[in-house]
Every structure is written in structure tokens, then in C-alpha cells.
Amino acid sequence: MATDKRGVQQIKTMGGIVDGRRVRTSAGALLELSMLEMEKQRLTGEMKRADNRSAEIRARVHEIDTKQLRLQRFVERPIAAYQTGQALAAASPLPIHTAPTDRLKRRALSY
């Protein structure tokens, strides 16, 4: 008993059957050429879609890396400010998107 895994590539369809008599005539050869050209066009389109998808994935991975860096700096920034006793004055190339702490409004609760 064979336990090798089979996938979609192993499915036999009627389109995969090649009739040897068909290629012996010029009409059969033309039919075979047109079938090969249609398969080539389908595979070329599939490659283009795969390239576009991989470009989208690469762009998203880059966005994730940028966001991770920005969030990491956001987490480390207050710790560094407390350790030095002063706010960091150096401008960073990536925005952190937080309000400056000296301009925050504080509310006092009164009961």
C-alpha cells in the first residue's frame, strides 16, 4: 500500500488526455498549438497576479516594520525621559503621534 500524498496536480481530467492521432494531422497540430497558447496565457496571468500579490505583501511587511519601530520608540521614550530627568530634545525621523506631555490638560476630580 502506497501512502504517498497526492494533490491537485495528480487529478486526471479529460483535458489532460492527449490523443496521439490528433497530432498526426495539420488540424490536430493547430488545435494542440492553440491549447498550448491558451495554457501559456493562463499561466502568464497567474504569474502576474502572484507578482502583484507578493509586492502587496512586501509593502505590508515594510509598514509593519515601520510601525513596530515607532511603537518600540514610544515605549522606550518615557523610560529614557525619566532616567535622564529631562525630556528628549532630539528630533526623530519617524513620527510618534503623541501629544507633548507639557501641553496636556490635567483634570482634577472633585467629589
LODRENFI-654056 format. One record per residue (C-alpha): residue number from 1; residue in three letters; x, y, z. Coordinates in steps of 0.25 Angstrom, whole numbers, always signed. Example, Ala and Ser with C-alpha at 12.3 -4.5 7.8 and 13.67 -1.06 7.14 Angstrom:
# residues 2
site num->1&residu->ALA&u->+49&v->-18&w->+31
site num->2&residu->SER&u->+55&v->-4&w->+29
***
This chain:
# residues 111
site num->1&residu->MET&u->+0&v->+0&w->+0
site num->2&residu->ALA&u->+6&v->+13&w->-4
site num->3&residu->THR&u->+4&v->+25&w->+6
site num->4&residu->ASP&u->+9&v->+36&w->-3
site num->5&residu->LYS&u->+1&v->+49&w->-2
site num->6&residu->ARG&u->-6&v->+53&w->-15
site num->7&residu->GLY&u->-10&v->+67&w->-18
site num->8&residu->VAL&u->-18&v->+75&w->-29
site num->9&residu->GLN&u->-6&v->+72&w->-39
site num->10&residu->GLN&u->-9&v->+57&w->-39
site num->11&residu->ILE&u->-24&v->+59&w->-43
site num->12&residu->LYS&u->-26&v->+53&w->-57
site num->13&residu->THR&u->-36&v->+60&w->-65
site num->14&residu->MET&u->-41&v->+59&w->-79
site num->15&residu->GLY&u->-34&v->+71&w->-83
site num->16&residu->GLY&u->-21&v->+64&w->-79
site num->17&residu->ILE&u->-23&v->+53&w->-89
site num->18&residu->VAL&u->-15&v->+54&w->-102
site num->19&residu->ASP&u->-20&v->+47&w->-114
site num->20&residu->GLY&u->-8&v->+43&w->-122
site num->21&residu->ARG&u->-16&v->+42&w->-135
site num->22&residu->ARG&u->-20&v->+57&w->-133
site num->23&residu->VAL&u->-6&v->+62&w->-134
site num->24&residu->ARG&u->-3&v->+54&w->-147
site num->25&residu->THR&u->-12&v->+63&w->-156
site num->26&residu->SER&u->-9&v->+78&w->-158
site num->27&residu->ALA&u->-23&v->+82&w->-152
site num->28&residu->GLY&u->-19&v->+74&w->-139
site num->29&residu->ALA&u->-6&v->+81&w->-139
site num->30&residu->LEU&u->-13&v->+94&w->-139
site num->31&residu->LEU&u->-22&v->+90&w->-129
site num->32&residu->GLU&u->-11&v->+86&w->-120
site num->33&residu->LEU&u->-4&v->+99&w->-122
site num->34&residu->SER&u->-16&v->+107&w->-119
site num->35&residu->MET&u->-18&v->+99&w->-106
site num->36&residu->LEU&u->-3&v->+101&w->-102
site num->37&residu->GLU&u->-4&v->+116&w->-105
site num->38&residu->MET&u->-17&v->+117&w->-96
site num->39&residu->GLU&u->-10&v->+110&w->-85
site num->40&residu->LYS&u->+3&v->+119&w->-87
site num->41&residu->GLN&u->-6&v->+131&w->-86
site num->42&residu->ARG&u->-13&v->+126&w->-73
site num->43&residu->LEU&u->+0&v->+123&w->-66
site num->44&residu->THR&u->+6&v->+137&w->-70
site num->45&residu->GLY&u->-6&v->+143&w->-64
site num->46&residu->GLU&u->-5&v->+135&w->-52
site num->47&residu->MET&u->+10&v->+139&w->-50
site num->48&residu->LYS&u->+6&v->+154&w->-52
site num->49&residu->ARG&u->-5&v->+152&w->-41
site num->50&residu->ALA&u->+5&v->+145&w->-32
site num->51&residu->ASP&u->+16&v->+156&w->-34
site num->52&residu->ASN&u->+5&v->+167&w->-31
site num->53&residu->ARG&u->+1&v->+159&w->-18
site num->54&residu->SER&u->+16&v->+158&w->-14
site num->55&residu->ALA&u->+18&v->+173&w->-16
site num->56&residu->GLU&u->+6&v->+176&w->-7
site num->57&residu->ILE&u->+11&v->+166&w->+4
site num->58&residu->ARG&u->+25&v->+173&w->+3
site num->59&residu->ALA&u->+19&v->+186&w->+5
site num->60&residu->ARG&u->+11&v->+182&w->+17
site num->61&residu->VAL&u->+23&v->+175&w->+23
site num->62&residu->HIS&u->+30&v->+189&w->+22
site num->63&residu->GLU&u->+18&v->+196&w->+28
site num->64&residu->ILE&u->+18&v->+186&w->+40
site num->65&residu->ASP&u->+33&v->+188&w->+42
site num->66&residu->THR&u->+32&v->+203&w->+42
site num->67&residu->LYS&u->+20&v->+203&w->+52
site num->68&residu->GLN&u->+28&v->+193&w->+61
site num->69&residu->LEU&u->+39&v->+202&w->+61
site num->70&residu->ARG&u->+31&v->+214&w->+64
site num->71&residu->LEU&u->+23&v->+207&w->+75
site num->72&residu->GLN&u->+37&v->+202&w->+81
site num->73&residu->ARG&u->+42&v->+216&w->+82
site num->74&residu->PHE&u->+29&v->+220&w->+88
site num->75&residu->VAL&u->+31&v->+210&w->+99
site num->76&residu->GLU&u->+45&v->+214&w->+101
site num->77&residu->ARG&u->+43&v->+229&w->+101
site num->78&residu->PRO&u->+37&v->+231&w->+115
site num->79&residu->ILE&u->+47&v->+222&w->+121
site num->80&residu->ALA&u->+59&v->+230&w->+115
site num->81&residu->ALA&u->+52&v->+243&w->+120
site num->82&residu->TYR&u->+51&v->+238&w->+134
site num->83&residu->GLN&u->+65&v->+233&w->+134
site num->84&residu->THR&u->+71&v->+246&w->+130
site num->85&residu->GLY&u->+61&v->+254&w->+137
site num->86&residu->GLN&u->+58&v->+263&w->+125
site num->87&residu->ALA&u->+50&v->+261&w->+112
site num->88&residu->LEU&u->+57&v->+256&w->+100
site num->89&residu->ALA&u->+60&v->+268&w->+91
site num->90&residu->ALA&u->+65&v->+261&w->+79
site num->91&residu->ALA&u->+56&v->+260&w->+67
site num->92&residu->SER&u->+53&v->+246&w->+62
site num->93&residu->PRO&u->+52&v->+243&w->+47
site num->94&residu->LEU&u->+39&v->+235&w->+49
site num->95&residu->PRO&u->+27&v->+242&w->+56
site num->96&residu->ILE&u->+22&v->+236&w->+69
site num->97&residu->HIS&u->+8&v->+242&w->+68
site num->98&residu->THR&u->+7&v->+246&w->+83
site num->99&residu->ALA&u->+4&v->+259&w->+89
site num->100&residu->PRO&u->+15&v->+266&w->+96
site num->101&residu->THR&u->+14&v->+264&w->+111
site num->102&residu->ASP&u->+16&v->+279&w->+115
site num->103&residu->ARG&u->+3&v->+283&w->+108
site num->104&residu->LEU&u->-6&v->+272&w->+113
site num->105&residu->LYS&u->-18&v->+277&w->+121
site num->106&residu->ARG&u->-20&v->+271&w->+135
site num->107&residu->ARG&u->-33&v->+269&w->+141
site num->108&residu->ALA&u->-35&v->+269&w->+156
site num->109&residu->LEU&u->-47&v->+260&w->+161
site num->110&residu->SER&u->-56&v->+267&w->+171
site num->111&residu->TYR&u->-66&v->+259&w->+179
***
